[in-house]
């Protein structure tokens, strides 16, 4: 008797998101610093930075869960406030710095 294998059902990204959150891709071109070595499920904060003579940084997203990451960028799970703040920062020409949170 040959054992039939049950097909593996892949959960979509949308199904993996917590309620009232969105997935947002941050391509490497948007980043002022490389993405730390992250895994799915890690939590990061995001700073927006303006470079130049009057450089400054401002936090734009807190506790964003990593949904995926590769050499092209990082996909984050964000709430409305974080997604809006990142979009506004990018619209203003700011670059982003992802900061990996400690698990301790």
Biopython code that builds the backbone (N, CA, C, O; Angstrom):
import numpy as np
from Bio.PDB.StructureBuilder import StructureBuilder

atoms = [
    (1, "UNK", "N", (0.825, -1.171, 0.000)),
    (1, "UNK", "CA", (0.000, 0.000, 0.000)),
    (1, "UNK", "C", (0.869, 1.232, 0.000)),
    (1, "UNK", "O", (1.603, 1.494, 0.953)),
    (2, "UNK", "N", (0.782, 1.968, -1.051)),
    (2, "UNK", "CA", (1.543, 3.198, -1.137)),
    (2, "UNK", "C", (0.857, 4.292, -0.345)),
    (2, "UNK", "O", (-0.341, 4.531, -0.493)),
    (3, "UNK", "N", (1.622, 4.940, 0.485)),
    (3, "UNK", "CA", (1.057, 6.023, 1.289)),
    (3, "UNK", "C", (0.914, 7.284, 0.456)),
    (3, "UNK", "O", (1.884, 7.791, -0.107)),
    (4, "UNK", "N", (-0.288, 7.769, 0.390)),
    (4, "UNK", "CA", (-0.528, 9.017, -0.340)),
    (4, "UNK", "C", (-0.086, 10.178, 0.532)),
    (4, "UNK", "O", (-0.382, 10.227, 1.726)),
    (5, "UNK", "N", (0.615, 11.097, -0.073)),
    (5, "UNK", "CA", (1.059, 12.259, 0.679)),
    (5, "UNK", "C", (0.021, 13.365, 0.542)),
    (5, "UNK", "O", (-0.540, 13.597, -0.529)),
    (6, "UNK", "N", (-0.207, 14.018, 1.632)),
    (6, "UNK", "CA", (-1.132, 15.149, 1.631)),
    (6, "UNK", "C", (-0.385, 16.363, 1.117)),
    (6, "UNK", "O", (0.712, 16.659, 1.591)),
    (7, "UNK", "N", (-0.959, 17.073, 0.157)),
    (7, "UNK", "CA", (-0.258, 18.257, -0.345)),
    (7, "UNK", "C", (-0.121, 19.307, 0.754)),
    (7, "UNK", "O", (-1.031, 19.529, 1.552)),
    (8, "UNK", "N", (1.036, 19.937, 0.767)),
    (8, "UNK", "CA", (1.294, 20.989, 1.734)),
    (8, "UNK", "C", (0.571, 22.257, 1.291)),
    (8, "UNK", "O", (0.700, 22.701, 0.151)),
    (9, "UNK", "N", (-0.179, 22.818, 2.202)),
    (9, "UNK", "CA", (-0.899, 24.047, 1.906)),
    (9, "UNK", "C", (-0.055, 25.209, 2.417)),
    (9, "UNK", "O", (0.260, 25.287, 3.605)),
    (10, "UNK", "N", (0.305, 26.105, 1.511)),
    (10, "UNK", "CA", (1.083, 27.269, 1.915)),
    (10, "UNK", "C", (0.127, 28.376, 2.344)),
    (10, "UNK", "O", (-0.855, 28.674, 1.665)),
    (11, "UNK", "N", (0.438, 28.968, 3.476)),
    (11, "UNK", "CA", (-0.354, 30.082, 3.973)),
    (11, "UNK", "C", (0.105, 31.336, 3.239)),
    (11, "UNK", "O", (1.303, 31.577, 3.096)),
    (12, "UNK", "N", (-0.847, 32.124, 2.780)),
    (12, "UNK", "CA", (-0.481, 33.351, 2.073)),
    (12, "UNK", "C", (0.055, 34.389, 3.053)),
    (12, "UNK", "O", (-0.170, 34.294, 4.259)),
    (13, "UNK", "N", (0.753, 35.362, 2.531)),
    (13, "UNK", "CA", (1.265, 36.450, 3.355)),
    (13, "UNK", "C", (0.108, 37.158, 4.054)),
    (13, "UNK", "O", (0.201, 37.457, 5.244)),
    (14, "UNK", "N", (-0.970, 37.427, 3.340)),
    (14, "UNK", "CA", (-2.131, 38.114, 3.929)),
    (14, "UNK", "C", (-2.703, 37.326, 5.105)),
    (14, "UNK", "O", (-3.130, 37.914, 6.098)),
    (15, "UNK", "N", (-2.712, 35.996, 4.994)),
    (15, "UNK", "CA", (-3.230, 35.165, 6.079)),
    (15, "UNK", "C", (-2.283, 35.141, 7.280)),
    (15, "UNK", "O", (-2.707, 34.829, 8.393)),
    (16, "UNK", "N", (-1.021, 35.463, 7.067)),
    (16, "UNK", "CA", (-0.023, 35.467, 8.136)),
    (16, "UNK", "C", (-0.031, 36.758, 8.937)),
    (16, "UNK", "O", (0.525, 36.808, 10.034)),
    (17, "UNK", "N", (-0.654, 37.803, 8.403)),
    (17, "UNK", "CA", (-0.654, 39.103, 9.078)),
    (17, "UNK", "C", (-1.631, 39.118, 10.250)),
    (17, "UNK", "O", (-2.692, 38.495, 10.203)),
    (18, "UNK", "N", (-1.253, 39.840, 11.301)),
    (18, "UNK", "CA", (-2.157, 40.052, 12.431)),
    (18, "UNK", "C", (-3.308, 40.959, 11.973)),
    (18, "UNK", "O", (-3.162, 41.692, 10.995)),
    (19, "UNK", "N", (-4.439, 40.915, 12.667)),
    (19, "UNK", "CA", (-5.554, 41.804, 12.303)),
    (19, "UNK", "C", (-5.126, 43.278, 12.322)),
    (19, "UNK", "O", (-4.312, 43.690, 13.148)),
    (20, "UNK", "N", (-5.678, 44.040, 11.420)),
    (20, "UNK", "CA", (-5.436, 45.494, 11.324)),
    (20, "UNK", "C", (-3.973, 45.840, 11.078)),
    (20, "UNK", "O", (-3.483, 46.859, 11.564)),
    (21, "UNK", "N", (-3.276, 44.993, 10.324)),
    (21, "UNK", "CA", (-1.899, 45.295, 9.937)),
    (21, "UNK", "C", (-1.762, 45.126, 8.435)),
    (21, "UNK", "O", (-2.625, 44.547, 7.775)),
    (22, "UNK", "N", (-0.661, 45.642, 7.907)),
    (22, "UNK", "CA", (-0.371, 45.573, 6.482)),
    (22, "UNK", "C", (1.053, 45.088, 6.295)),
    (22, "UNK", "O", (1.903, 45.273, 7.166)),
    (23, "UNK", "N", (1.307, 44.465, 5.152)),
    (23, "UNK", "CA", (2.669, 44.098, 4.777)),
    (23, "UNK", "C", (3.219, 45.202, 3.885)),
    (23, "UNK", "O", (2.544, 45.655, 2.961)),
    (24, "UNK", "N", (4.435, 45.631, 4.160)),
    (24, "UNK", "CA", (5.087, 46.664, 3.353)),
    (24, "UNK", "C", (6.499, 46.211, 3.035)),
    (24, "UNK", "O", (7.244, 45.790, 3.919)),
    (25, "UNK", "N", (6.857, 46.304, 1.759)),
    (25, "UNK", "CA", (8.201, 45.967, 1.330)),
    (25, "UNK", "C", (9.084, 47.210, 1.416)),
    (25, "UNK", "O", (8.716, 48.278, 0.925)),
    (26, "UNK", "N", (10.244, 47.064, 2.039)),
    (26, "UNK", "CA", (11.249, 48.133, 2.064)),
    (26, "UNK", "C", (12.411, 47.675, 1.194)),
    (26, "UNK", "O", (13.252, 46.899, 1.648)),
    (27, "UNK", "N", (12.471, 48.145, -0.058)),
    (27, "UNK", "CA", (13.585, 47.736, -0.927)),
    (27, "UNK", "C", (14.904, 48.333, -0.430)),
    (27, "UNK", "O", (14.912, 49.369, 0.235)),
    (28, "UNK", "N", (16.010, 47.676, -0.755)),
    (28, "UNK", "CA", (17.314, 48.148, -0.280)),
    (28, "UNK", "C", (17.604, 49.575, -0.740)),
    (28, "UNK", "O", (18.352, 50.283, -0.068)),
    (29, "UNK", "N", (17.047, 50.013, -1.844)),
    (29, "UNK", "CA", (17.274, 51.382, -2.324)),
    (29, "UNK", "C", (16.718, 52.418, -1.347)),
    (29, "UNK", "O", (17.132, 53.577, -1.381)),
    (30, "UNK", "N", (15.798, 52.024, -0.488)),
    (30, "UNK", "CA", (15.219, 52.945, 0.501)),
    (30, "UNK", "C", (16.033, 53.007, 1.783)),
    (30, "UNK", "O", (15.745, 53.831, 2.651)),
    (31, "UNK", "N", (17.038, 52.158, 1.922)),
    (31, "UNK", "CA", (17.742, 52.003, 3.194)),
    (31, "UNK", "C", (19.057, 52.771, 3.233)),
    (31, "UNK", "O", (19.812, 52.783, 2.262)),
    (32, "UNK", "N", (19.320, 53.415, 4.376)),
    (32, "UNK", "CA", (20.579, 54.118, 4.595)),
    (32, "UNK", "C", (21.622, 53.187, 5.196)),
    (32, "UNK", "O", (22.809, 53.513, 5.222)),
    (33, "UNK", "N", (21.182, 52.027, 5.680)),
    (33, "UNK", "CA", (22.078, 51.036, 6.279)),
    (33, "UNK", "C", (21.583, 49.653, 5.877)),
    (33, "UNK", "O", (20.395, 49.474, 5.609)),
    (34, "UNK", "N", (22.472, 48.689, 5.834)),
    (34, "UNK", "CA", (22.040, 47.332, 5.464)),
    (34, "UNK", "C", (21.071, 46.760, 6.498)),
    (34, "UNK", "O", (21.091, 47.135, 7.671)),
    (35, "UNK", "N", (20.234, 45.852, 6.035)),
    (35, "UNK", "CA", (19.332, 45.146, 6.944)),
    (35, "UNK", "C", (20.169, 44.225, 7.812)),
    (35, "UNK", "O", (21.013, 43.493, 7.295)),
    (36, "UNK", "N", (19.952, 44.246, 9.138)),
    (36, "UNK", "CA", (20.668, 43.290, 9.981)),
    (36, "UNK", "C", (20.304, 41.865, 9.577)),
    (36, "UNK", "O", (19.331, 41.654, 8.853)),
    (37, "UNK", "N", (21.061, 40.912, 10.031)),
    (37, "UNK", "CA", (20.763, 39.505, 9.737)),
    (37, "UNK", "C", (19.475, 39.144, 10.489)),
    (37, "UNK", "O", (19.497, 38.958, 11.706)),
    (38, "UNK", "N", (18.371, 39.048, 9.773)),
    (38, "UNK", "CA", (17.064, 38.812, 10.388)),
    (38, "UNK", "C", (16.449, 37.522, 9.872)),
    (38, "UNK", "O", (16.837, 36.996, 8.829)),
    (39, "UNK", "N", (15.491, 37.034, 10.625)),
    (39, "UNK", "CA", (14.695, 35.877, 10.231)),
    (39, "UNK", "C", (13.224, 36.249, 10.332)),
    (39, "UNK", "O", (12.858, 37.202, 11.019)),
    (40, "UNK", "N", (12.401, 35.498, 9.653)),
    (40, "UNK", "CA", (10.964, 35.698, 9.757)),
    (40, "UNK", "C", (10.565, 35.609, 11.225)),
    (40, "UNK", "O", (10.954, 34.683, 11.935)),
    (41, "UNK", "N", (9.782, 36.589, 11.663)),
    (41, "UNK", "CA", (9.337, 36.634, 13.051)),
    (41, "UNK", "C", (10.138, 37.576, 13.921)),
    (41, "UNK", "O", (9.664, 37.967, 14.987)),
    (42, "UNK", "N", (11.354, 37.960, 13.502)),
    (42, "UNK", "CA", (12.126, 38.942, 14.261)),
    (42, "UNK", "C", (11.375, 40.265, 14.284)),
    (42, "UNK", "O", (10.522, 40.520, 13.434)),
    (43, "UNK", "N", (11.695, 41.104, 15.261)),
    (43, "UNK", "CA", (11.030, 42.395, 15.409)),
    (43, "UNK", "C", (12.063, 43.500, 15.242)),
    (43, "UNK", "O", (13.145, 43.446, 15.826)),
    (44, "UNK", "N", (11.718, 44.502, 14.441)),
    (44, "UNK", "CA", (12.624, 45.631, 14.225)),
    (44, "UNK", "C", (11.882, 46.946, 14.448)),
    (44, "UNK", "O", (10.655, 47.007, 14.369)),
    (45, "UNK", "N", (12.646, 47.986, 14.725)),
    (45, "UNK", "CA", (12.170, 49.359, 14.721)),
    (45, "UNK", "C", (12.781, 50.018, 13.494)),
    (45, "UNK", "O", (13.810, 49.563, 12.995)),
    (46, "UNK", "N", (12.161, 51.080, 13.005)),
    (46, "UNK", "CA", (12.649, 51.746, 11.797)),
    (46, "UNK", "C", (12.829, 53.238, 12.082)),
    (46, "UNK", "O", (11.915, 53.903, 12.570)),
    (47, "UNK", "N", (14.017, 53.750, 11.770)),
    (47, "UNK", "CA", (14.295, 55.185, 11.826)),
    (47, "UNK", "C", (14.269, 55.735, 10.403)),
    (47, "UNK", "O", (14.638, 55.042, 9.454)),
    (48, "UNK", "N", (13.834, 56.970, 10.264)),
    (48, "UNK", "CA", (13.966, 57.696, 8.998)),
    (48, "UNK", "C", (15.067, 58.728, 9.201)),
    (48, "UNK", "O", (15.098, 59.407, 10.228)),
    (49, "UNK", "N", (15.969, 58.852, 8.235)),
    (49, "UNK", "CA", (17.095, 59.778, 8.365)),
    (49, "UNK", "C", (17.154, 60.716, 7.169)),
    (49, "UNK", "O", (16.891, 60.333, 6.029)),
    (50, "UNK", "N", (17.506, 61.949, 7.470)),
    (50, "UNK", "CA", (17.782, 62.929, 6.428)),
    (50, "UNK", "C", (19.276, 63.186, 6.486)),
    (50, "UNK", "O", (19.822, 63.503, 7.543)),
    (51, "UNK", "N", (19.929, 63.047, 5.349)),
    (51, "UNK", "CA", (21.366, 63.246, 5.283)),
    (51, "UNK", "C", (21.665, 64.673, 4.850)),
    (51, "UNK", "O", (20.793, 65.374, 4.335)),
    (52, "UNK", "N", (22.899, 65.091, 5.061)),
    (52, "UNK", "CA", (23.319, 66.407, 4.615)),
    (52, "UNK", "C", (23.808, 67.266, 5.758)),
    (52, "UNK", "O", (24.128, 66.765, 6.836)),
    (53, "UNK", "N", (23.865, 68.591, 5.510)),
    (53, "UNK", "CA", (24.376, 69.524, 6.508)),
    (53, "UNK", "C", (23.528, 69.538, 7.774)),
    (53, "UNK", "O", (24.063, 69.666, 8.875)),
    (54, "UNK", "N", (22.240, 69.412, 7.632)),
    (54, "UNK", "CA", (21.334, 69.420, 8.783)),
    (54, "UNK", "C", (20.709, 68.030, 8.957)),
    (54, "UNK", "O", (19.488, 67.874, 8.954)),
    (55, "UNK", "N", (21.559, 67.055, 9.104)),
    (55, "UNK", "CA", (21.112, 65.655, 9.222)),
    (55, "UNK", "C", (20.349, 65.446, 10.526)),
    (55, "UNK", "O", (20.657, 66.055, 11.550)),
    (56, "UNK", "N", (19.356, 64.579, 10.466)),
    (56, "UNK", "CA", (18.636, 64.178, 11.669)),
    (56, "UNK", "C", (17.965, 62.838, 11.428)),
    (56, "UNK", "O", (17.854, 62.375, 10.293)),
    (57, "UNK", "N", (17.518, 62.221, 12.519)),
    (57, "UNK", "CA", (16.818, 60.933, 12.448)),
    (57, "UNK", "C", (15.576, 61.007, 13.326)),
    (57, "UNK", "O", (15.558, 61.692, 14.348)),
    (58, "UNK", "N", (14.547, 60.294, 12.912)),
    (58, "UNK", "CA", (13.295, 60.252, 13.659)),
    (58, "UNK", "C", (12.736, 58.830, 13.578)),
    (58, "UNK", "O", (12.734, 58.228, 12.505)),
    (59, "UNK", "N", (12.259, 58.285, 14.716)),
    (59, "UNK", "CA", (11.648, 56.954, 14.648)),
    (59, "UNK", "C", (10.316, 57.011, 13.905)),
    (59, "UNK", "O", (9.511, 57.915, 14.132)),
    (60, "UNK", "N", (10.087, 56.046, 13.020)),
    (60, "UNK", "CA", (8.848, 56.038, 12.238)),
    (60, "UNK", "C", (8.020, 54.774, 12.416)),
    (60, "UNK", "O", (6.825, 54.783, 12.124)),
    (61, "UNK", "N", (8.620, 53.695, 12.886)),
    (61, "UNK", "CA", (7.863, 52.460, 13.101)),
    (61, "UNK", "C", (8.497, 51.677, 14.251)),
    (61, "UNK", "O", (9.718, 51.572, 14.363)),
    (62, "UNK", "N", (7.637, 51.139, 15.085)),
    (62, "UNK", "CA", (8.080, 50.364, 16.239)),
    (62, "UNK", "C", (7.517, 48.952, 16.159)),
    (62, "UNK", "O", (6.399, 48.747, 15.685)),
    (63, "UNK", "N", (8.288, 47.994, 16.619)),
    (63, "UNK", "CA", (7.840, 46.604, 16.748)),
    (63, "UNK", "C", (7.254, 46.045, 15.457)),
    (63, "UNK", "O", (6.207, 45.398, 15.472)),
    (64, "UNK", "N", (7.926, 46.294, 14.351)),
    (64, "UNK", "CA", (7.498, 45.750, 13.059)),
    (64, "UNK", "C", (8.020, 44.321, 12.946)),
    (64, "UNK", "O", (9.214, 44.076, 13.119)),
    (65, "UNK", "N", (7.137, 43.395, 12.660)),
    (65, "UNK", "CA", (7.525, 41.988, 12.547)),
    (65, "UNK", "C", (8.035, 41.713, 11.139)),
    (65, "UNK", "O", (7.413, 42.114, 10.154)),
    (66, "UNK", "N", (9.172, 41.025, 11.051)),
    (66, "UNK", "CA", (9.755, 40.636, 9.768)),
    (66, "UNK", "C", (8.934, 39.485, 9.198)),
    (66, "UNK", "O", (8.780, 38.441, 9.832)),
    (67, "UNK", "N", (8.409, 39.691, 7.992)),
    (67, "UNK", "CA", (7.639, 38.654, 7.302)),
    (67, "UNK", "C", (8.515, 37.914, 6.295)),
    (67, "UNK", "O", (8.308, 36.727, 6.043)),
    (68, "UNK", "N", (9.488, 38.611, 5.723)),
    (68, "UNK", "CA", (10.419, 38.024, 4.755)),
    (68, "UNK", "C", (11.587, 38.986, 4.579)),
    (68, "UNK", "O", (11.451, 40.190, 4.794)),
    (69, "UNK", "N", (12.722, 38.445, 4.190)),
    (69, "UNK", "CA", (13.900, 39.274, 3.910)),
    (69, "UNK", "C", (14.800, 38.533, 2.939)),
    (69, "UNK", "O", (14.968, 37.316, 3.022)),
    (70, "UNK", "N", (15.376, 39.291, 2.017)),
    (70, "UNK", "CA", (16.380, 38.753, 1.108)),
    (70, "UNK", "C", (17.280, 39.890, 0.663)),
    (70, "UNK", "O", (17.210, 40.988, 1.216)),
    (71, "UNK", "N", (18.126, 39.642, -0.334)),
    (71, "UNK", "CA", (19.092, 40.664, -0.776)),
    (71, "UNK", "C", (18.417, 41.867, -1.424)),
    (71, "UNK", "O", (19.061, 42.901, -1.602)),
    (72, "UNK", "N", (17.149, 41.762, -1.780)),
    (72, "UNK", "CA", (16.435, 42.881, -2.415)),
    (72, "UNK", "C", (15.738, 43.795, -1.426)),
    (72, "UNK", "O", (15.409, 44.932, -1.764)),
    (73, "UNK", "N", (15.506, 43.319, -0.203)),
    (73, "UNK", "CA", (14.835, 44.148, 0.784)),
    (73, "UNK", "C", (14.218, 43.323, 1.891)),
    (73, "UNK", "O", (14.567, 42.161, 2.102)),
    (74, "UNK", "N", (13.291, 43.953, 2.593)),
    (74, "UNK", "CA", (12.660, 43.330, 3.750)),
    (74, "UNK", "C", (11.164, 43.639, 3.723)),
    (74, "UNK", "O", (10.758, 44.760, 3.419)),
    (75, "UNK", "N", (10.351, 42.635, 4.044)),
    (75, "UNK", "CA", (8.900, 42.817, 4.121)),
    (75, "UNK", "C", (8.538, 42.831, 5.598)),
    (75, "UNK", "O", (8.870, 41.911, 6.346)),
    (76, "UNK", "N", (7.849, 43.897, 6.003)),
    (76, "UNK", "CA", (7.478, 44.079, 7.406)),
    (76, "UNK", "C", (5.973, 44.055, 7.588)),
    (76, "UNK", "O", (5.221, 44.442, 6.694)),
    (77, "UNK", "N", (5.543, 43.600, 8.749)),
    (77, "UNK", "CA", (4.156, 43.719, 9.175)),
    (77, "UNK", "C", (4.063, 45.007, 9.988)),
    (77, "UNK", "O", (4.725, 45.154, 11.016)),
    (78, "UNK", "N", (3.231, 45.940, 9.514)),
    (78, "UNK", "CA", (3.132, 47.259, 10.139)),
    (78, "UNK", "C", (1.690, 47.609, 10.459)),
    (78, "UNK", "O", (0.761, 47.179, 9.774)),
    (79, "UNK", "N", (1.519, 48.400, 11.519)),
    (79, "UNK", "CA", (0.201, 48.948, 11.791)),
    (79, "UNK", "C", (0.014, 50.200, 10.935)),
    (79, "UNK", "O", (0.933, 50.616, 10.230)),
    (80, "UNK", "N", (-1.158, 50.789, 10.998)),
    (80, "UNK", "CA", (-1.465, 51.948, 10.150)),
    (80, "UNK", "C", (-0.502, 53.107, 10.399)),
    (80, "UNK", "O", (-0.049, 53.759, 9.458)),
    (81, "UNK", "N", (-0.198, 53.357, 11.655)),
    (81, "UNK", "CA", (0.691, 54.467, 12.002)),
    (81, "UNK", "C", (2.091, 54.273, 11.421)),
    (81, "UNK", "O", (2.656, 55.199, 10.839)),
    (82, "UNK", "N", (2.649, 53.078, 11.575)),
    (82, "UNK", "CA", (3.988, 52.806, 11.058)),
    (82, "UNK", "C", (4.046, 52.846, 9.543)),
    (82, "UNK", "O", (4.978, 53.408, 8.968)),
    (83, "UNK", "N", (3.045, 52.246, 8.887)),
    (83, "UNK", "CA", (3.013, 52.255, 7.417)),
    (83, "UNK", "C", (2.891, 53.676, 6.884)),
    (83, "UNK", "O", (3.566, 54.039, 5.921)),
    (84, "UNK", "N", (2.036, 54.478, 7.505)),
    (84, "UNK", "CA", (1.864, 55.868, 7.066)),
    (84, "UNK", "C", (3.137, 56.682, 7.293)),
    (84, "UNK", "O", (3.539, 57.466, 6.433)),
    (85, "UNK", "N", (3.767, 56.495, 8.452)),
    (85, "UNK", "CA", (4.980, 57.253, 8.757)),
    (85, "UNK", "C", (6.112, 56.915, 7.788)),
    (85, "UNK", "O", (6.850, 57.804, 7.363)),
    (86, "UNK", "N", (6.251, 55.644, 7.440)),
    (86, "UNK", "CA", (7.283, 55.249, 6.472)),
    (86, "UNK", "C", (6.976, 55.857, 5.109)),
    (86, "UNK", "O", (7.878, 56.375, 4.450)),
    (87, "UNK", "N", (5.722, 55.802, 4.677)),
    (87, "UNK", "CA", (5.350, 56.373, 3.376)),
    (87, "UNK", "C", (5.607, 57.878, 3.342)),
    (87, "UNK", "O", (6.100, 58.400, 2.342)),
    (88, "UNK", "N", (5.280, 58.571, 4.416)),
    (88, "UNK", "CA", (5.508, 60.028, 4.478)),
    (88, "UNK", "C", (7.010, 60.334, 4.463)),
    (88, "UNK", "O", (7.455, 61.246, 3.766)),
    (89, "UNK", "N", (7.782, 59.572, 5.231)),
    (89, "UNK", "CA", (9.235, 59.784, 5.264)),
    (89, "UNK", "C", (9.842, 59.575, 3.882)),
    (89, "UNK", "O", (10.673, 60.367, 3.440)),
    (90, "UNK", "N", (9.428, 58.511, 3.201)),
    (90, "UNK", "CA", (9.955, 58.245, 1.856)),
    (90, "UNK", "C", (9.505, 59.321, 0.878)),
    (90, "UNK", "O", (10.274, 59.731, 0.009)),
    (91, "UNK", "N", (8.271, 59.779, 1.013)),
    (91, "UNK", "CA", (7.780, 60.857, 0.150)),
    (91, "UNK", "C", (8.576, 62.135, 0.332)),
    (91, "UNK", "O", (8.692, 62.943, -0.590)),
    (92, "UNK", "N", (9.130, 62.317, 1.540)),
    (92, "UNK", "CA", (9.965, 63.477, 1.830)),
    (92, "UNK", "C", (11.433, 63.252, 1.510)),
    (92, "UNK", "O", (12.272, 64.091, 1.838)),
    (93, "UNK", "N", (11.757, 62.129, 0.872)),
    (93, "UNK", "CA", (13.131, 61.878, 0.459)),
    (93, "UNK", "C", (14.033, 61.301, 1.535)),
    (93, "UNK", "O", (15.250, 61.252, 1.355)),
    (94, "UNK", "N", (13.460, 60.861, 2.652)),
    (94, "UNK", "CA", (14.277, 60.311, 3.732)),
    (94, "UNK", "C", (14.600, 58.843, 3.452)),
    (94, "UNK", "O", (13.839, 58.133, 2.795)),
    (95, "UNK", "N", (15.746, 58.413, 3.968)),
    (95, "UNK", "CA", (16.131, 57.008, 3.902)),
    (95, "UNK", "C", (15.786, 56.343, 5.229)),
    (95, "UNK", "O", (15.556, 57.021, 6.230)),
    (96, "UNK", "N", (15.751, 55.023, 5.231)),
    (96, "UNK", "CA", (15.322, 54.263, 6.402)),
    (96, "UNK", "C", (16.460, 53.450, 6.982)),
    (96, "UNK", "O", (17.328, 52.966, 6.256)),
    (97, "UNK", "N", (16.446, 53.303, 8.309)),
    (97, "UNK", "CA", (17.432, 52.485, 9.014)),
    (97, "UNK", "C", (16.671, 51.456, 9.847)),
    (97, "UNK", "O", (16.003, 51.826, 10.812)),
    (98, "UNK", "N", (16.759, 50.164, 9.491)),
    (98, "UNK", "CA", (16.108, 49.123, 10.294)),
    (98, "UNK", "C", (16.990, 48.750, 11.486)),
    (98, "UNK", "O", (18.188, 48.516, 11.328)),
    (99, "UNK", "N", (16.396, 48.696, 12.668)),
    (99, "UNK", "CA", (17.117, 48.353, 13.900)),
    (99, "UNK", "C", (16.522, 47.075, 14.483)),
    (99, "UNK", "O", (15.351, 47.050, 14.859)),
    (100, "UNK", "N", (17.317, 46.026, 14.558)),
    (100, "UNK", "CA", (16.863, 44.744, 15.083)),
    (100, "UNK", "C", (16.728, 44.822, 16.592)),
    (100, "UNK", "O", (17.665, 45.225, 17.281)),
    (101, "UNK", "N", (15.560, 44.438, 17.113)),
    (101, "UNK", "CA", (15.338, 44.412, 18.571)),
    (101, "UNK", "C", (15.916, 43.134, 19.177)),
    (101, "UNK", "O", (15.894, 42.066, 18.565)),
    (102, "UNK", "N", (16.424, 43.274, 20.378)),
    (102, "UNK", "CA", (16.925, 42.124, 21.131)),
    (102, "UNK", "C", (15.728, 41.276, 21.574)),
    (102, "UNK", "O", (14.639, 41.800, 21.805)),
    (103, "UNK", "N", (15.940, 39.984, 21.688)),
    (103, "UNK", "CA", (14.905, 39.101, 22.209)),
    (103, "UNK", "C", (15.024, 38.938, 23.720)),
    (103, "UNK", "O", (14.228, 38.222, 24.328)),
    (104, "UNK", "N", (15.985, 39.579, 24.318)),
    (104, "UNK", "CA", (16.182, 39.491, 25.772)),
    (104, "UNK", "C", (15.614, 40.679, 26.476)),
    (104, "UNK", "O", (15.692, 40.767, 27.701)),
]
sb = StructureBuilder()
sb.init_structure("model")
sb.init_model(0)
sb.init_chain("A")
sb.init_seg("    ")
for serial, (resi, resn, name, xyz) in enumerate(atoms, 1):
    if name == "N":
        sb.init_residue(resn, " ", resi, " ")
    sb.init_atom(name, np.array(xyz, "f"), 0.0, 1.0, " ", f" {name:<3s}", serial, name[0])
structure = sb.get_structure()
